[in-house]
């Protein structure tokens, strides 16, 4: 008996699944071997979140108010002997309101999914539909949670590079109408290099640019310890013979005092480049990408032409509350935390859906704490 490839495809294949059969048919009278499936769960990188936004703050309201107080670096005035004391005007504070954007993901499971085998499952004598349902829901939760984590990392990357977080979301059930809002934190420590000062030019002064970025943060009362370089920025820095010979001691490491080392601990792909001792900066390159739905291509979290100079721990992640009705209750509950999950069941269609909700927003304590160098227009 021969089973044609077209018959297998018609019965078992779905738009999400694909099979390739060499030779056009499979004989059930011949012994068959199925090897372990190749399943690649791409690492979720949290390098930016861990370094710059390690803290979390949750609240049980849609909005949150934050008061900011920052005194100026004033010097005590001198007065003549015997004079009355000088009254000093107190610095005021500013109140800002934040509304974390909404993430609401659903992953439905229907009967047809449970009647086909999962990747790596034996063709004969595999799992039951009930067992597949449990495994599929576990896999769905991991994938949806990973997507939320990548969104948090992307928000942090955009905030560090521009001082803004762009929120684009669907506002209709058909997922066709998109509304875009911008959360602007008022960042202005941007160093835009032009003409001969751009890092791809031999006349550029890269060390002085890094020094200026450090100085901006120090003027605001912070001590930057990290310089995060985009791919092109690092390539131009490494190719600058003047920089390498003037500021690096070539006797002690592969690139002077620069010693590139790739780290993939916990899925965080980054390269430690080295250290600029005088500036107190450890240099890093972030080797991580995300899939951009708009362009359907992989993009780096850090703009290749930018350099971020910052201290560690400059902010925290805010998480707004999520209110919903659990499947086994008629009462509303409010979850204040990074994730809120529930399972819904449509008994008429026998469809079960896992829903993951989150309201994350990275918030800097002070936008004067870090600087960004745009090394090329």
MOPEFEN-V718993 format. One record per residue. N is the residue number from 1. RES is the residue in one small letter. SS is DSSP state (2 for helix, 1 for strand, 0 for the rest). BURIAL is + if it has 9 or more other C-alpha atoms within 8 Angstrom, else -. Layout:
n res ss burial
N RES SS BURIAL
N RES SS BURIAL
//
This chain:
n res ss burial
1 x 0 -
2 x 1 -
3 x 1 +
4 x 1 +
5 x 2 +
6 x 2 -
7 x 2 -
8 x 2 +
9 x 2 +
10 x 2 -
11 x 2 -
12 x 2 -
13 x 0 +
14 x 0 -
15 x 0 -
16 x 0 -
17 x 0 -
18 x 0 -
19 x 0 -
20 x 0 -
21 x 0 -
22 x 0 -
23 x 0 -
24 x 0 -
25 x 1 +
26 x 1 +
27 x 1 -
28 x 0 +
29 x 0 -
30 x 0 -
31 x 0 -
32 x 0 -
33 x 0 -
34 x 0 -
35 x 0 -
36 x 0 -
37 x 0 -
38 x 0 -
39 x 0 -
40 x 0 -
41 x 0 -
42 x 0 -
43 x 0 -
44 x 0 +
45 x 0 +
46 x 0 +
47 x 2 +
48 x 2 +
49 x 2 +
50 x 2 -
51 x 2 +
52 x 2 +
53 x 0 +
54 x 0 +
55 x 1 -
56 x 1 +
57 x 1 -
58 x 1 +
59 x 0 +
60 x 0 +
61 x 0 -
62 x 0 -
63 x 0 +
64 x 1 +
65 x 1 -
66 x 1 -
67 x 1 -
68 x 1 -
69 x 1 -
70 x 0 -
71 x 0 -
72 x 0 -
73 x 0 -
74 x 0 -
75 x 0 -
76 x 0 -
77 x 0 -
78 x 0 -
79 x 0 -
80 x 0 -
81 x 0 -
82 x 0 -
83 x 0 -
84 x 0 -
85 x 0 -
86 x 0 -
87 x 0 -
88 x 0 -
89 x 0 -
90 x 0 -
91 x 0 -
92 x 0 -
93 x 1 -
94 x 1 -
95 x 1 -
96 x 1 -
97 x 1 -
98 x 1 -
99 x 0 -
100 x 0 +
101 x 0 -
102 x 0 -
103 x 1 +
104 x 1 -
105 x 1 -
106 x 1 -
107 x 1 -
108 x 1 -
109 x 1 +
110 x 0 +
111 x 2 -
112 x 2 -
113 x 2 -
114 x 2 +
115 x 0 -
116 x 0 -
117 x 0 +
118 x 0 -
119 x 0 -
120 x 0 +
121 x 0 -
122 x 0 -
123 x 0 -
124 x 0 -
125 x 0 -
126 x 0 -
127 x 0 +
128 x 0 -
129 x 2 -
130 x 2 -
131 x 2 -
132 x 2 +
133 x 2 +
134 x 2 -
135 x 2 -
136 x 2 -
137 x 2 +
138 x 2 -
139 x 2 -
140 x 2 +
141 x 2 +
142 x 2 -
143 x 2 -
144 x 2 +
145 x 2 +
146 x 2 +
147 x 2 -
148 x 2 +
149 x 2 +
150 x 2 +
151 x 2 -
152 x 2 +
153 x 2 +
154 x 2 +
155 x 2 +
156 x 2 +
157 x 2 +
158 x 2 +
159 x 2 +
160 x 2 +
161 x 2 +
162 x 2 -
163 x 0 +
164 x 1 +
165 x 1 +
166 x 1 +
167 x 1 +
168 x 1 -
169 x 1 -
170 x 1 +
171 x 0 -
172 x 0 -
173 x 0 -
174 x 0 -
175 x 0 -
176 x 0 -
177 x 0 -
178 x 1 +
179 x 1 -
180 x 1 -
181 x 1 -
182 x 1 -
183 x 1 -
184 x 1 -
185 x 0 -
186 x 0 -
187 x 0 +
188 x 0 -
189 x 0 +
190 x 1 +
191 x 1 +
192 x 1 +
193 x 0 +
194 x 0 -
195 x 2 -
196 x 2 -
197 x 2 +
198 x 0 +
199 x 0 +
200 x 0 -
201 x 0 -
202 x 0 -
203 x 0 -
204 x 0 +
205 x 0 -
206 x 2 +
207 x 2 -
208 x 2 -
209 x 2 +
210 x 2 +
211 x 2 +
212 x 2 -
213 x 2 +
214 x 2 +
215 x 2 -
216 x 2 +
217 x 2 +
218 x 2 +
219 x 2 -
220 x 0 -
221 x 0 -
222 x 0 +
223 x 0 +
224 x 0 +
225 x 0 +
226 x 1 +
227 x 1 +
228 x 1 +
229 x 1 +
230 x 0 +
231 x 2 +
232 x 2 -
233 x 2 +
234 x 2 +
235 x 2 -
236 x 2 +
237 x 2 +
238 x 2 -
239 x 0 -
240 x 0 +
241 x 2 -
242 x 2 -
243 x 2 +
244 x 2 +
245 x 2 +
246 x 2 -
247 x 2 -
248 x 0 +
249 x 0 +
250 x 0 +
251 x 0 -
252 x 0 -
253 x 0 +
254 x 0 +
255 x 1 +
256 x 0 +
257 x 0 +
258 x 1 +
259 x 1 +
260 x 1 +
261 x 1 -
262 x 1 -
263 x 1 +
264 x 0 -
265 x 2 -
266 x 2 -
267 x 2 -
268 x 0 +
269 x 0 +
270 x 1 +
271 x 1 +
272 x 1 +
273 x 1 +
274 x 1 +
275 x 1 +
276 x 1 +
277 x 0 -
278 x 0 -
279 x 0 -
280 x 0 +
281 x 1 +
282 x 1 +
283 x 1 +
284 x 1 +
285 x 1 +
286 x 1 +
287 x 0 -
288 x 0 +
289 x 1 -
290 x 1 +
291 x 1 -
292 x 1 +
293 x 0 -
294 x 0 -
295 x 0 -
296 x 0 -
297 x 1 -
298 x 1 -
299 x 1 -
300 x 1 +
301 x 0 +
302 x 0 +
303 x 0 -
304 x 0 +
305 x 0 +
306 x 1 +
307 x 1 +
308 x 1 +
309 x 1 +
310 x 1 +
311 x 0 +
312 x 0 +
313 x 0 +
314 x 0 +
315 x 1 +
316 x 1 +
317 x 1 +
318 x 1 +
319 x 1 +
320 x 0 +
321 x 0 +
322 x 1 +
323 x 1 -
324 x 1 -
325 x 1 +
326 x 0 +
327 x 0 +
328 x 0 -
329 x 0 -
330 x 0 -
331 x 0 -
332 x 1 +
333 x 1 -
334 x 1 +
335 x 1 +
336 x 0 +
337 x 0 +
338 x 0 +
339 x 0 -
340 x 1 +
341 x 1 -
342 x 1 +
343 x 1 +
344 x 1 +
345 x 1 +
346 x 1 -
347 x 0 -
348 x 0 -
349 x 0 -
350 x 0 +
351 x 1 +
352 x 1 +
353 x 1 +
354 x 1 +
355 x 1 +
356 x 1 +
357 x 1 +
358 x 1 +
359 x 0 +
360 x 1 +
361 x 1 +
362 x 1 +
363 x 1 +
364 x 1 +
365 x 0 -
366 x 0 -
367 x 0 +
368 x 0 +
369 x 0 +
370 x 0 +
371 x 1 +
372 x 1 +
373 x 1 +
374 x 1 +
375 x 0 +
376 x 0 +
377 x 0 -
//
